Amino acid sequence: MHQRPLTAPLVLIVAATAFVGLSALQASGQSADGHAGHHPDAMPAPSMSAPASPAAPPGNPPTGVPGSPSAMPGMPSQGGAMGGMMGGMGEMMGGSPQKEFYPSLMDLPTLSPEQRHTIEAQARARISAGTDEIAIAGNALRHANASGDAAGAEQAARRLRDGLNQVDSGTAALRALMEGKSPSQIAQDWFKGQLNLSTAMPVHASEGPFGLSWLHVMTMGLGSAFAIAMLAIYFARMRRANALVDRLSSVTLAPMIPATPPSAATTAPQPSLPGAAPAAVVTSPAATPSGSLTAAAGPVPTGTLGRPGLWKGQLRVAAIFDETPNVKTFRLRSPQGGPIPFTFVPGHFLTYSAQIDGKLVRRSYTIASSAAQTAYVETTIKREEQGLLSRYMHDNVAVGDLVDVMGPSGVFTFSGTEAESVVLIGGGVGITPLMAAIRYLNDIAWPGEIFLVYGARSTADFIFRDELEHLQRRHPNLHVIATMARAAGTSWMGPEGPITKELLAQAVPEIAKRRVHLCGPPGMMEAMKKLLAELGVPGDQIKTEAFGPAKGAVPPPGVTVTEPIQLQPDGSAGPAAALPAAIGPATASIRFAKSNKVVPLPPDQSVLEVAEAADVPIDYSCRVGTCGICKTRLLEGQVTMEVEEALTPEDKAQNIILACQAKSIGNLVVDA
């Protein structure tokens, strides 16, 4: 079992935590030195030095303003913070370039009264010098404007700004001194004023643990709590995911019973077929499944998977559509909403079951909806006069009803990966699996060519006609050719009569190179296989599925239900005419070992038909030999089967037969 790696989420969370911690540590260092890192010496600031006046040389201070540290008695002349301040004062008053006035205040300790008096004197001198500069620059500006001297006006404006800066810095220093602030507070107030920040903000936040401010402590706490919460959520999700994987992986599929010789089969109990109705639900003896090779842990409850891919349960009828006067489409959805509880491919069928007249009746119908549509599944059912379940569905089932279904099953499938193009030939209601393929291939934008050749009795029996016309207009790779057996008195402008060799050759170019799916009544399919062989289509490129009446077993292609099947001298199956004409009543018998019943075995009836008449439980679904639900072990005797698609070589080696196809003229013993 693989687990999702923890690396990426952990790296993100650790990185976020480290970022918060490092930022807090950096902030701690800044708090410890009084935020000195926020105001480095090289930080650009508006110049506090007094501009040169016209009356004084550029390197000398204005008249009446002390210009050197020696002019300020009581101030240290070198070293320490006060020496830095005096250097800043000297540069402010026009001395040699040193540290600016306000940055130098950041390094000063608390001032003594004498030092505060000296700073106040220099601040007033700065205000006086700035006022003189403003007056001189104002006169120069007026003269420049009067004479039209733009350059002179620009220079005068610059001097005005310098004078205003001097006055502003001096008044700010006086105000700070009057309020009794420390030198660093004086400098910080000036910087805040330059940045338009409120001076009411506290200069230093109160310190918390480890010398950190409470803001940093709260930030670190919130970041750590968030990281811990994210880790807890992540590990909780991983624990739930691992538990789900363990639970799913612990579900074991039904094991196969080891092959046993026929002699031992009579003593070994045979398990029931997965996917069949549980014994507590079945009220009819014919509904109890048996005779399966596949073992199950117990009865399969309704709404569960009976074996890989096979689901059994109830679906709700969401809608019913009238396709033709005797054909309806039933749309089924999950009773709980959401997607249908199984997946399928085009060509699969569902098996309906219902209690009708005291007996459990099952019948298979091909899924007609697209496999790309997961919200619902549709089956299109023709009402047969002799069909118990088809009449029940048409006459009794309404929107909102729950129906019992099992599936999906079948091998008559095409998903687009089997060939680059496909030819779909159908007749009557046999169009349903072909329509499922057309809808699906168009939904997935399959690029291959799709040829549909369809035959119906009349335009009134043309199933899905409107939808096919719409799809053909929207998808240029879909080619539909339909022929009506009876089109007189209608507006049909297409071909008439049965599907012919000429129609196939004209409708499908290079048909011999294409895969062919054939579905319809047995007689129609037998005729189509002969035509395809004449057109050069190899037999292994032709896939078939028979449709027929719901009563009894559906006969394989080319064989009618009234024509008895008997063994030829060479062991093959053939019509009764090849043997003596008078067969007489059935002389063979079949013994059902589990049920302990012995009944006559007519040569024209399958093992499944005889079992149903004798109330012997043999489960079934498709009745045409393709699904394998009716697999039964043959203990004695020999049978012939027209269709054996559902049997594997291992099945044949173990004497497994398909009850719906098996017939014989000799005595049989089956494990049922």
N, C-alpha and C positions, 0 to 999 in steps of 0.2 A: 504494500500500500504506500502510495506516495503522498507526502504532505507538501503543502505549499511552502516555499521558502520564506523564512522570517527576515531575510537580509534587508530588503528594500524598506519595509516599514520601520525596522529598528534603526536603520541608518538615518532616516528622516527625523525620527523622534529624538535620537541622540544628538543629531546636529542642531535641532531647535533648542534642546536643553543647554547644549554647550554655548550656543549663541547668547542665550539669556544670561548664563553664568558669567561669560567673559565680559559682556556689556556691563553687568553689575560690578564686577571686579574693577573694570576700568573706571567706572563711576566712583568706586570707593577711593581709588587713587586720586581722582580729581577732588573729591571732598576733603581728603586729608591735607592737601596743600592749599586749601581755601579757594578752589576753582581757578588756580593760577593757570592751569592748562587751557582754560577757555580764553585767556587773554595773553597770548605769547607776545614777547617783546617785538617780534617782527610783524605783528598784526597791523595791517594798514589802518590808519585813522586819520581823520581830518587834521591838517597841520595846525599846531598850536603856536608855532613861532610867529612873532610879529613881523609883518612885511616891512621892507625898507621904506622909509619915508623920504620924500624929496629933500627934506632938510638935513637928513643924516645919511652917512655912508652905509652901504648894505651890511657891513659887518659890525656896526656899532649899535647900541641900544638907543631908543629915543631919549631926548633930553629929559633929565630929571628922574630917569628910571635906573636903578642899580643894575649892573650888567654882569656881575661876577659873584661867585660864592663868597668872596672876601668882604663884600659889601653887606653881608647879612650876619651881624654879630650873633654869637651863641649857637651857630649851626656848625655841625661837623664839616670839616673841609675835605675828608677823604675816607674811603672804606665805609662799609655798612650801608644800611638802607638810606640814611639821611644824606650821605654823600651822593647817592644816586638821585635823590630828590633835588639836591642843589644843582647837580649837573643838568637835570631837566629844567630847573628854573632858569639857569644861565642860557640854555638853548632857547627857551621860551622868550627871553628878553633880548635875543639877538646875538647870543654868544656862539661859540663853536658848536656844530651839530652834535648833539648827544641824544639821550633817550627823551621822548616826548614828555610833556608835562603830566598828563593824566596817566599814561602807563607807568611813569616813575612813582606815582602815588601808591600803586599796587604793592610796592616793596617796602613801604614805610610802616614803622610800628605806630603806636599811639603817640600823638604829638604832645610836647610840653607846652605850657602857656606861652613861653617865649617863642617857640617855634610856630605856634598858631598865629602869634602877633606878626611874625615876619612874613608868613604866607599871606596873611590878610593885607599887609602893606603892599606886597607884590601883586596881589590880585587887584587892589585898587589902582596901582600903577598901570596894570594891563588894561583896566577899564578906561583910564584916562587916555592911554596911547591909542586904544581902539576908537575912542570918540574923536580924537584929533584926526585920525586916519579917515574916518567917515566924512568929517567936514572937508578935508582936502580933496578926497575922491569925489564928493558931491560937486564941488566947484569945478573940478576937472571934467566931470561928466557933462555939466551944463555948457562949458566952453566947447567941448568936443561936439555936442549936439548942435550948438549954434553955428559952428564952422563946418559942419558936415563931415567931421573926422570920425569915420566908423572905427578905425583901429584905436584911436584915442578913447572913444566911448567904451570900447570893449575892455581896454586896460583900466579905465576908471571904474567900471563895474566890478572887475576882479578885485580892485583895491577896496571897494565898498564891502564885498563879501568878507575879505580878510579882516577888515575893521570890525564887522559884525561878529565874526568868530572870536576875536579878542574880547570884545565886550561880553559876549555870551559865556565864554569860559571863565572870565573874571567874576561875573555875577554868580555863576554856578558855584564857584569855589567859596565866595562869601556866604552864600545861602547854606552850603554844607557846613561851614565853620560855625555859623550861627546856630545850627541845629545840633551841634556837638558830635558830628559823625567822625568816624575814623577815616584815615587817608584812603584805605581801600574802598570804603563805602562811597567816599566822594568821587573816586574814579569810576566806580561801577554805576553810580547815578548818572554820571555824565555820558557813559557809553549807552545806557538805556535810553537816555534822551535822544542820542544820535540815531538809535534804532527804533524810535517811536514805541518803546516798551513802557509798560506801566511801572513807575518807581515804587508803587505800593507793594510789589511782589517782594517776598522775603529774600534777602541776599543769600542766606544759607538755610537749607532745610535742616530740621532737627535730626540729629544723628540717632541711628538705631544700633542694633548689635553689630559687633566687629567693625565699627566705624562707618557703616553704611547708612545712607539715608533711609528713612522709612519707605519712601517711594520705591527705592531699589529693592528693599526687602519684600515689599508687596509684589513687585513685578516678578522677582525670582520665585516667590511662593506660588503665584498664579501660573507661571510657566511650568513649574515642576508639577503642580496638580494636574494641569492639562496633559502633560506628557504621561503621567501615571495613569490617568483616565483612558487615554488612547491606547496605551499598552494593555490595560485590563480589557478593553473592548476587543482589541485584536486577538488576544489569547482566548477570550470567551468564544469569539466566532470560529477560531481554528479548532477549539475543542468540540463545538457543535458540528462542524464540518467533518472532523475525524469520526465522531460518533455516527454520523449519517453514513459515511463510507463504510464503516465497520458493519453497520446494520444491513446495508445493501449487499456487501460482499459475503455476509454470512448466510444469505438466502441461496440454497443449493438447488440446482435444477433437478428434475426428476431423473433418476438414473435409469439406464437401459438394463433390462434383465438379460443376464448372460444367455447365450444360445444353448438350448437344451434339446436333446433328441426327442422325437415325437413320443417315444414310449414313456419318457419321464414327464411329459407335459400333462398327462392325465392326473398325476398325483400332486403336481405343484400348483397351488392356487394362483390364479391370474389376477393381477390388480386391475382396478377400474381405469378407464381412459381419462387422462387429464382433460379438463375443460368441459366434462359432462356435468349435468345437473346433479347436485347432491341428493343422497337418498331421502333426506328429510323433506325435500321439495317435490320430488317426483311422486305422483299419485297413480300413475299408470305403470304396470309391469314393463311395458315396452320402453319406458323411459330410463330404465336402469342400465347404465353402460357396462360393457364387459368385453373381454376378448382383445385386449390391447397388449402390445409388446411393451409399452412404456409404463414404468411404475410411477406411482404417485404416493406422496406421504399420507394422503387421506383424501376425503371428498373435497372438491374445489368449491369454495363458496362463491355465490353470485357476485360478480363485479371484481373478479380477480383474474390473474394470469394463470391459466391451466398448464401451459408449457411455453417454451420460448416463442414469443410472437402471437400466441393464441389467447384471446381475452374472452371472458364470458360474463355477461351481466345484463343490465337493463339500460336502455336509452329511451329518451322521450321524443315523441313525434312533434317536431317543431313546425312543419308545414307539409301540405300535400298538394301536388300540382297535377292537373290533368294534361297529359301529353297527347293522347288520342282518346277516342271514345272508350277503349278498353285497356288503356295503359295509364298508370299513375306513378308519379315519383314521390317517394316518402323521404323527407329530410329528417334526420335524427340528430339529436344533440345530447350532451351529457346532462343528466337531471340536475347536477349541481352547478351547471354553467361551466364556462372555460372550454378548453380544447377537448376533443374526443379522447377517450382513455386508451387509444392504441394508434399505431401507425400502419400504413399499408402502401402498396405500390399499385399502379394501374393494372387491372386484371384480377386482383384479389376479390373474393366474394365473402358475404356474410351469411350465416345460417340462422334463420328465424325459427323459433319454436313457440308453440301455443297449444293450449288444451282445447281441443275441438271435439265435441260429441264424446267426451269421456276418454279421449285418447290424446297422447302427446304427439303432435305432428311437427316434423321438421322439414324445412325446405331452404335451399341455398339460392341466393340472388346476388348477381355481380354488383359490386360497387360502381356507380356511374359518375360520382363526383370526382373532382381533381384531388390527387394525393397531396397537392400543395395547399389545399384548403383544410385547415385543422379545426375549424370551429364547428363543423358538422360533417356528416357523411350521408350520402344519398344512394338509394337503390330504386331502380325503375322496374316495376312489376306489371306483367300482363295478366289480366284476369282470365284464367282458364276455367271452362265449365266443369272440367273434371279435377281441377286443382283445389284441394281443401284449403291450403294455406293462402293461395292467391285470392280465392273468393272471400276468405276471412279478412284479409288485409283490405280489400276493396270495399267490403260491405260493413265491416264492424269497427275497424280502426279509425280513430278521429284524432285531430290535432290535440295534443296534451296527454295522450295515452302513453303508457309505458309498454315497451315491447322487449321481449327476451331475445337477445342475439348472442352469437358466438362467432369469433373470427379475429383477424382475417385469415383466409385460407386460399389455396389455389396456386397453380404454376403457370397459368396462362397470363404472364405478365410481360410488360414492356415499359422500361423507364427511360429509354433514350440512350443507354450505354451499350445496348446489345448490338446496335447497327447504326450506320450513318443515315439510313432512310428506312421507311417502313410502309408497307401496303396493308391496309385494313379492309377486309372484305366481310360484310355482314348481311344478314337477312332478318327482317322482323325485329323482335326484341333482342336478337343477338347483337344489336348495335351498342348495347349498354357497356360492355367492357371496352369496346373500341372508342366510345365517347369518353370514357374515363381517361384513356390514353391521350386523346386529342386535347381535352381540357388541360391535362397536366403538362403536356409538351408545350402548349401555348403559354401556360402560366410561367414556365421556366425559360421561355424564349429559346426553345430548342432550335438550332439552325438547320436541322435536316429536313428533307422533303417528306411530307405526310400525304399519302393518297388514300382516300376513303371511297370504296366502291360499295354501294348499298342498294339492296333490293327490297321493295315493299309491295304489298298487294295493291295498294292504291294510295293516292295522295293523302287520304284521311288517315292512313296507317303509317305515314312518314314521321317517325319519332324524331324529335329534336330538330325539325326542319328549320324553324325560325332561328334557333341558336347557331346552327351550322352555316346558314347564310350570313349571319352576322360575323362569325369567326372567320369565314373565308374572305370577307371584305377587309378584315383587319390584319390577317396573317397571309402574306403572299406565298408562303411555303406550304399552305394547306390547300389541297385540291380535292373537291368533292364531286363525285359522279354518282348519280342516283338513277335508278330505273324503276318504273312502276309496271306491275303485271297487268293492272287494269287502269287505264288513264282516260277512257272514253267519258265524255261529258264533263271533263274537268279542264282547268286552264294549264295543265301540265304541258310544258314545251320540251321536256327532256326525253331521254330514251324510254322505250316501252318494252315490256316483255321481260324474260329472265336475263340474268347476267350471262353473256356469251363470251366465247373466246375472242371474238373480234372486239367486243366492248372492252375487255381487259387489256388487249394489246394497244388499243387506241387511248385508253384512259391512263395507262401506266407505261411510260417509255422504259425500255430495258428492264422489264419486270423480272427477268431471269436472274438479275444481279441483286435483287432486293429481298429483304426479309418480309415474309407474308404472315399475317395473323388472320385466321379464318374462324368465324363464329356464326352459328345459325342452326336451323333445324338439321337433323342428321342427313336427310336426303339432299338438301342443298349443299351441305359440306362435302358429301361424297362426290357430287357432280363437280364442285369447284376444284377438288383435288385432281380430278382427271384433266380438267381444262388447264390447270397450272402445270401439270406434268407435260402436257402437249406444248406449252409455251416455254418449256425448258427450265422451269423452276425446280431446283433440287429438293428432294423430299425433306432433307434436314433443315431447310430454310422455311418450312411451312409449320406453323404452330396452330393447333386447333382447340376449340372448346365447343361442346355440344349443348344446345338448348332444346328442351322438349317439354312435354306435359308433366305436370307435377304428380300425377297418380302413378304409383309403382316406380320401378327403376327406369331411368332414361336410357333408351336403347343406344348402343354405340352406332356410329355412322354405318349405314348400309344394311342394318339388321332391324327388322320390325319385331314388335312384341308378340305377334301371333305366329311367327315362324319358329318352330322348335329348333333348338340347337342340339346337335348330336355329334359324337365323335366319329371321324372317318377311320377307315382301316389303318391309315398311316399315323393316327393319333391326333390329327388336326381337327378343328371344328368345321362343321359344314351344315347346310340345310338338310331337313329331314328327307327331301326328295332323293338324296343320294343313297338312302337306305330303303329297306322295304317300305312300301307306301303306308301300310297299316301299322301304326305304332301301338295303338290301344291305350288303355289307362296307364298311368305312371306305375311302374313296377319297382323303381328305385325308392330308397328311403334315406332320410338323414337323421342322425342321432345327435342331439345337442347334449354334450357330456355334462356340462355344469347344471343345466336345467333338468336333466334326466328325462328328456322327451324324445320320442321317436315319431316322426310324421312323414307322410309321402313327399317325394321330391319330383315334381313334374319337370320334364326336360326344358320347358320354355320359361321357367321361373328361376330367379337368382336365389342364392342362399339367404340374402337379406329379405326378399319378398316372402319366402317360406317362413323365416323366423318371425316376421311381423304377423303373419296369419296365425302362428302358433303361440303368440305372446312370449317369444323368447327375446330377451334384451340384447340387441346388437346396436351400438351407437353408429350414427351415420351423419353425413352432411351433404356432400355434393351429389351423390348417387350416380356419378359419371366416371368414377375411377381416378380422380385427380387429387383429391384432398387427403386420402389415407385414413380418414376417421374410422372407417368400417373394417380396418385390418383385423383378421381373425386367424387363429392357428388351425390348420387342417390336420387332424389327427390320423384319419384314414381316408383312402379313396383318392380320386383324381378329378380335377375340375379344369374347365377352359374359361379364359377371360379375354374379352375383346380389347379391353383397355387395362393396362398395367402401369400407367405413368407414376402412380404413387408408391410402387414397390421398389425397394432398393435390392441390389444383389444379395445383401445379407438377409433381407426379408425372404427372398425366394429360397435361399439355402436353409432357412428355418421353417419351411412349409407355411409361410404366411400368405393368406389370400385376401382379396378384396371381396367382401361379402356381397356388395352391390353388383359385382360383375361375375362372380363365380357361378357356373352352371355345370350340371353333370347328368349323365344317364345311368350312372352307377351309384352304389350306396356310398354315403359319406358319413364321417364322424368329425364334428367340429367342436372346438373348445368354446362353447357359448351356453 
